[in-house]
């Protein structure tokens, strides 16, 4: 049974028009869901029959409509009445809609038609999508699969690449404007197509005046605070890099389950975007398999200075292409092969581990040598010669000297490069060559790269000899500034 949305008359299924008022009779559940929307059942621009309401926002309402003559369903976006009454707004809408209708990328929602009705309603007719918004997916599942998050961001960037080339900035990228459209007849998640919607608030850069801070912070027409770039929050002129910042926020949200800044006060959120450095995604979600390359891509996109972000959607895409390889390796339990500074650091760690292994092996050999049958020989030590700033090595080759050399090698490999005193490194032991003596030739011992304050005691009988080498302090030449985020 069908019901006329205006007069509530009941009709049999298949009735196309109410004879009393000309409205399209609809299911009672459709009318109830639309809460009595006055446009239900009406015909817009003499060719679009509204048969349901999809959703509403700050700019207007999106309806499900039938395009007469073509027999297809479309998504019809009808803007608020007050926008159509303003001649400047109507003129800007027509300029933007004309350009948007030329966007053909598969990751951008297709605009079929646009115009203004006789009663000044502005409308856009777009492809009707089946699926769900990204916001719905995140609310239901929390942090999303890392590979899916990269794929979703990749789809958004491909859409932006075409739009930015035509001088169009989206200005309001957020989960509500990213649609995960299903491909008919296919159930696999990979079949979903990412669609960027609501380019309706985008402005063509050339010839357009800037917006003020008040209009920006309202968030209904010119942006949403939680996804707003610092320059947009300050009412400054923006370009495509502002959209790339929003993609960085989207990635952060998909990987961690929340945006970088979540205060309920829009002004406080905007202030954070302007001056607070967001935390790394792996710090917010430490138990997730997020590769370092992806974390770097997100951090760079969220740079306060647009000049430090990716300079184009294409550059951002290249960064994600590199990150997806690392993400797949982590998902499969494999190792990540890195380059540049990270690779050098890895080599240093490998060398350190190798030296530690050699030192431990030498230590075991020294202990075994000390346990020889001849106890007297094992207790022989070289005469102590007092020499300023030099240590005296024992003459027991393969025992005490070997152990000391192994400890020195470990200390050299593990010595921290910072401004703190290293007096406890490798147990405070240091070994250098003794003065040359004709009657005995001690083994050559590797010099210590990082001399520290040393207290060395050599025992002979009941006497002790204590010598102290000068202390040195090193600073870390590669020290980095640690930024603490204040939520």
JOWO-V372429 format. One record per backbone hydrogen bond with DSSP energy under -0.5 kcal/mol. NH is the residue of the N-H (numbers start at 1). CO is the residue of the C=O. Records with the same first field share a line. If there is no record, write none. Layout:
NH = CO ; CO
This chain:
2 = 11
3 = 26
4 = 9
8 = 4
11 = 2
15 = 12
18 = 23
19 = 17
22 = 18
24 = 41
25 = 23
26 = 3
28 = 1
31 = 27
32 = 28
33 = 29
34 = 30
35 = 32
36 = 31
37 = 34
40 = 37
41 = 50
42 = 39
44 = 42 ; 48
47 = 44
48 = 44
49 = 47 ; 66
50 = 42 ; 48
51 = 49 ; 64
52 = 64
54 = 62
55 = 62
57 = 60
61 = 78
62 = 55
63 = 76
64 = 52
65 = 63 ; 74
66 = 49
67 = 65 ; 72
68 = 47 ; 66
70 = 67
71 = 67
72 = 67
74 = 65
75 = 126
76 = 63 ; 74
77 = 75 ; 124
78 = 61 ; 76
79 = 77 ; 122
80 = 59
83 = 80
84 = 80
85 = 81
86 = 82 ; 83
87 = 85
90 = 86
91 = 87
92 = 88
93 = 89
94 = 90
95 = 91
96 = 92
97 = 93
98 = 94
99 = 95
100 = 96
101 = 97
102 = 99
103 = 100
108 = 105
109 = 196
112 = 110 ; 125
113 = 125
115 = 123
117 = 121
120 = 117
122 = 120
123 = 115
124 = 77
125 = 113
126 = 75 ; 124
127 = 110
128 = 73
129 = 127
132 = 180
134 = 175 ; 178
135 = 175
137 = 133
138 = 134
139 = 135
140 = 136
141 = 137
142 = 138
144 = 254
149 = 145
150 = 146
151 = 147
152 = 148
153 = 149
154 = 150
155 = 151
156 = 152
157 = 153
158 = 154
159 = 155
160 = 156
161 = 157
162 = 158
163 = 159
164 = 160
165 = 161
166 = 162 ; 163
167 = 164
168 = 163
169 = 167 ; 203
177 = 174
178 = 175
179 = 177 ; 195
180 = 132
181 = 179 ; 193
182 = 130
184 = 182
186 = 183
191 = 188
192 = 189
193 = 181
194 = 192
195 = 179
196 = 107
197 = 177 ; 195
201 = 198
202 = 199
203 = 169
205 = 167
208 = 205
216 = 212
217 = 213
218 = 214
219 = 215 ; 216
222 = 215
227 = 224
228 = 225
233 = 229
234 = 230
235 = 232
236 = 231
242 = 239
243 = 239 ; 240
244 = 240
245 = 241
246 = 242
247 = 243
248 = 244
249 = 245
250 = 246
251 = 247
252 = 248
253 = 249
254 = 250
255 = 251
256 = 252
257 = 253
266 = 264
269 = 265
270 = 266
271 = 267
272 = 268
273 = 269
274 = 270
275 = 271
276 = 272
277 = 275
283 = 280
284 = 280
285 = 281
286 = 283
288 = 285
290 = 288
291 = 289
295 = 291
296 = 292
297 = 293
298 = 294
299 = 295
300 = 296
301 = 297
302 = 298
303 = 300
306 = 304
308 = 305
309 = 306
316 = 312
317 = 313
318 = 314
319 = 315
320 = 316
321 = 317
322 = 318
323 = 319
324 = 320
325 = 321
326 = 322
327 = 323
328 = 324
329 = 325
330 = 326
331 = 327
332 = 328
333 = 330
334 = 329
337 = 335
338 = 336
342 = 339
344 = 340
345 = 341
346 = 342
347 = 343
348 = 344
349 = 345
350 = 346
351 = 347
352 = 348
353 = 349
354 = 350
355 = 351
356 = 352
357 = 353
358 = 354
359 = 355
360 = 356
361 = 357
362 = 358
363 = 359
364 = 360
365 = 361
366 = 362
367 = 363
368 = 364
369 = 365
370 = 366
371 = 367
372 = 369 ; 370
375 = 373
378 = 374
379 = 375 ; 376
380 = 377
385 = 383
386 = 384
387 = 385
390 = 387
397 = 395
399 = 396
401 = 396
403 = 399
404 = 400
405 = 401
406 = 402
407 = 403
408 = 404
409 = 405
410 = 406
411 = 407
412 = 408
413 = 409
414 = 410
415 = 411
418 = 416
425 = 422
427 = 424
428 = 425
429 = 426
437 = 440
440 = 437
442 = 440
454 = 469
455 = 428
456 = 467
458 = 456 ; 465
459 = 457
460 = 463
462 = 460
463 = 460
465 = 458
467 = 456
469 = 454
474 = 418
477 = 475
479 = 476
483 = 481
484 = 482
487 = 485
